[in-house]
Amino acid sequence: MIIHTTNCALLLLSIGAACGQAGSVPTRPEEAFHGPAFFASVADSSDYVQFMSGMQRADLGTMVEGPVSGYRLVWITSEHGGIFGATRGDGSAPASRERTMQLINREFVLPFRTAEGKRGLSVVSDIPCGLICRTVWYYVEE
């Protein structure tokens, strides 16, 4: 339990640091990512950077205000072995995942707000490895 709590605290601190830097939009790929970045198109790369630069941290208390008709997948990011890739989501709803503590795969759900004020959820899946091994699904309310 202590390891799980420590991992959650470290993840929240890193997200807090990223949100503090959200005001400045990176101008070169090496400023935005920790390795080579791959996108399906130039439009995807600029849209993704715009999406991330407008993201605001939110707490769970503000996420439950008012009804939400549903969340839809807008982006999927993958960081594996020092390589970063982002693809547009297919608009699907969040998958129901079993919320049991797993020793190999750690999953966190973190709330956020978009630049337009829409509520969002990021589902972060970390796999312990020698480098960063993470996949993040970004869902935004309809």
C-alpha positions as CSV (number, residue, x, y, z in Angstrom):
1,M,0.0,0.0,0.0
2,I,2.9,2.4,0.8
3,I,4.4,1.8,-2.7
4,H,1.0,2.5,-4.4
5,T,0.6,5.7,-2.3
6,T,4.1,6.8,-3.2
7,N,3.6,6.2,-6.9
8,C,0.3,8.2,-6.8
9,A,2.0,11.1,-5.0
10,L,4.9,11.1,-7.5
11,L,2.5,11.0,-10.5
12,L,0.4,13.9,-9.1
13,L,3.6,15.9,-8.5
14,S,4.7,15.4,-12.1
15,I,1.3,16.3,-13.5
16,G,1.3,19.4,-11.2
17,A,4.6,20.5,-12.7
18,A,3.4,19.9,-16.2
19,C,0.3,22.0,-15.6
20,G,2.4,24.8,-14.2
21,Q,4.2,24.9,-17.6
22,A,1.0,24.7,-19.6
23,G,1.0,28.4,-20.5
24,S,4.0,28.1,-22.8
25,V,3.5,26.3,-26.1
26,P,6.6,24.4,-27.2
27,T,8.0,25.6,-30.5
28,R,10.3,22.7,-31.3
29,P,9.5,18.9,-30.9
30,E,12.5,18.4,-28.6
31,E,11.0,20.9,-26.1
32,A,7.7,19.0,-25.9
33,F,8.8,15.4,-25.7
34,H,11.5,13.3,-24.1
35,G,12.5,11.6,-27.3
36,P,11.5,11.3,-31.0
37,A,7.8,12.2,-31.4
38,F,5.6,10.5,-34.1
39,F,2.2,11.7,-35.3
40,A,0.0,10.6,-38.2
41,S,0.1,14.0,-39.8
42,V,1.4,17.6,-39.3
43,A,-2.1,18.6,-38.3
44,D,-2.2,16.0,-35.6
45,S,1.0,17.3,-34.1
46,S,-0.1,20.9,-33.9
47,D,-3.6,19.9,-32.7
48,Y,-2.1,17.7,-30.0
49,V,0.2,20.4,-28.7
50,Q,-2.7,22.9,-28.7
51,F,-4.8,20.4,-26.7
52,M,-2.1,19.8,-24.2
53,S,-1.2,23.5,-23.8
54,G,-4.9,24.3,-22.9
55,M,-5.2,21.5,-20.4
56,Q,-5.9,22.6,-16.8
57,R,-5.7,20.5,-13.7
58,A,-9.0,19.8,-12.0
59,D,-10.0,18.1,-8.8
60,L,-12.6,15.4,-8.4
61,G,-15.0,17.8,-6.5
62,T,-15.4,20.1,-9.5
63,M,-15.8,17.1,-11.9
64,V,-19.1,16.0,-10.4
65,E,-20.8,19.4,-10.9
66,G,-23.8,18.9,-13.3
67,P,-24.6,15.9,-15.4
68,V,-22.3,14.6,-18.1
69,S,-23.9,12.8,-21.0
70,G,-20.7,10.9,-21.7
71,Y,-17.0,11.0,-22.3
72,R,-15.4,10.3,-25.7
73,L,-11.8,9.3,-26.5
74,V,-10.0,12.2,-28.2
75,W,-6.3,11.3,-27.9
76,I,-4.1,8.3,-27.1
77,T,-0.4,8.8,-26.3
78,S,2.2,6.2,-25.9
79,E,5.7,6.6,-24.5
80,H,7.8,3.5,-24.7
81,G,11.5,3.2,-24.8
82,G,12.1,6.9,-25.2
83,I,9.8,7.2,-28.2
84,F,6.6,9.2,-28.1
85,G,3.6,8.8,-30.3
86,A,0.1,10.4,-30.3
87,T,-2.9,9.4,-32.3
88,R,-6.4,10.8,-32.4
89,G,-9.0,8.9,-30.5
90,D,-11.9,7.2,-32.2
91,G,-14.6,8.9,-30.1
92,S,-15.4,5.7,-28.1
93,A,-16.6,5.8,-24.5
94,P,-14.2,4.9,-21.7
95,A,-13.7,1.2,-21.3
96,S,-14.8,-0.4,-18.1
97,R,-11.7,-1.6,-16.4
98,E,-11.3,-3.8,-13.4
99,R,-10.2,-1.6,-10.5
100,T,-8.1,-4.1,-8.7
101,M,-4.5,-3.4,-7.6
102,Q,-2.2,-5.0,-10.1
103,L,1.5,-5.5,-9.4
104,I,2.7,-5.2,-13.0
105,N,0.4,-2.7,-14.6
106,R,-0.5,0.5,-12.7
107,E,-3.5,2.5,-13.8
108,F,-4.6,6.0,-12.6
109,V,-7.6,8.1,-13.6
110,L,-6.9,11.9,-13.4
111,P,-9.4,14.7,-14.0
112,F,-8.7,17.8,-16.1
113,R,-10.4,20.6,-17.9
114,T,-9.8,21.6,-21.5
115,A,-9.2,25.2,-22.6
116,E,-12.9,25.4,-23.5
117,G,-13.9,24.4,-20.0
118,K,-15.0,20.9,-20.8
119,R,-14.4,18.2,-18.2
120,G,-12.0,15.4,-19.1
121,L,-10.5,12.2,-17.7
122,S,-7.0,10.9,-18.5
123,V,-6.5,7.2,-17.9
124,V,-2.8,6.6,-17.3
125,S,-1.4,3.1,-17.6
126,D,2.3,2.6,-16.4
127,I,4.2,-0.6,-16.8
128,P,7.5,-0.8,-14.8
129,C,10.4,-1.0,-17.2
130,G,13.9,0.4,-17.6
131,L,12.6,3.4,-19.4
132,I,9.2,5.2,-19.5
133,C,6.5,2.7,-20.5
134,R,3.2,4.6,-20.4
135,T,0.0,4.8,-22.4
136,V,-2.5,7.6,-21.7
137,W,-6.1,7.8,-23.0
138,Y,-7.7,11.3,-22.9
139,Y,-11.5,11.4,-22.7
140,V,-13.4,14.7,-23.0
141,E,-17.1,15.2,-22.2
142,E,-19.5,15.5,-25.1
